[in-house]
Amino acid sequence: MDAPYELLEPLEPGIVRVLARNPSAFTFYGTQTYLVGDIEVAVIDPGPDLPDHVEALIRAIGGRRVAAIMCTHTHRDHSPAARPLANVTGAPIIGCAPLALQTVGPRADAAFDGAYAPDTILEDGESIEVDGRRITAVATPGHTSNHLCFAVGDALFTGDHVMGWSTTVVV
């Protein structure tokens, strides 16, 4: 299958997806970034800091106001594009807390985005409103200790908490 990399894919009214070109055993075809909203948008899981992916997101945004860049967790395939996208759009980074790793022995930290620095951390049950839609944080530690899902109406943006596609929408 030829994956639809860097293309805007409408999923339902007010929700579109852009697939990053970072296929792997962990991302399947690649990390999925979602834009929620019509007039203004929230970008959920901006993905890896790959120039083609960031440019595809800017094209998908198409001049609309970005109200929030939201990260479910801080793996390097989900959050690193947050800062470059915030620099271009002026939008705040809102979502999970930075991952706090304490030195307690050998472990692999390479998968984590140590540079992630949100402007606002959402706690379980806290919400923001974007384009008339309430986006509510649902704490789901397990995949990572700082993992959040985002509920929007009947959709749940799960990050990697539900594996299959890199980010899954359950409707």
Summary of the structure (lengths in Angstrom):
residues: 171
radius of gyration: 14.7
end to end distance: 24.2
largest distance: 48.2
contacts: 564
relative contact order: 0.19
helix: 11%
strand: 34%
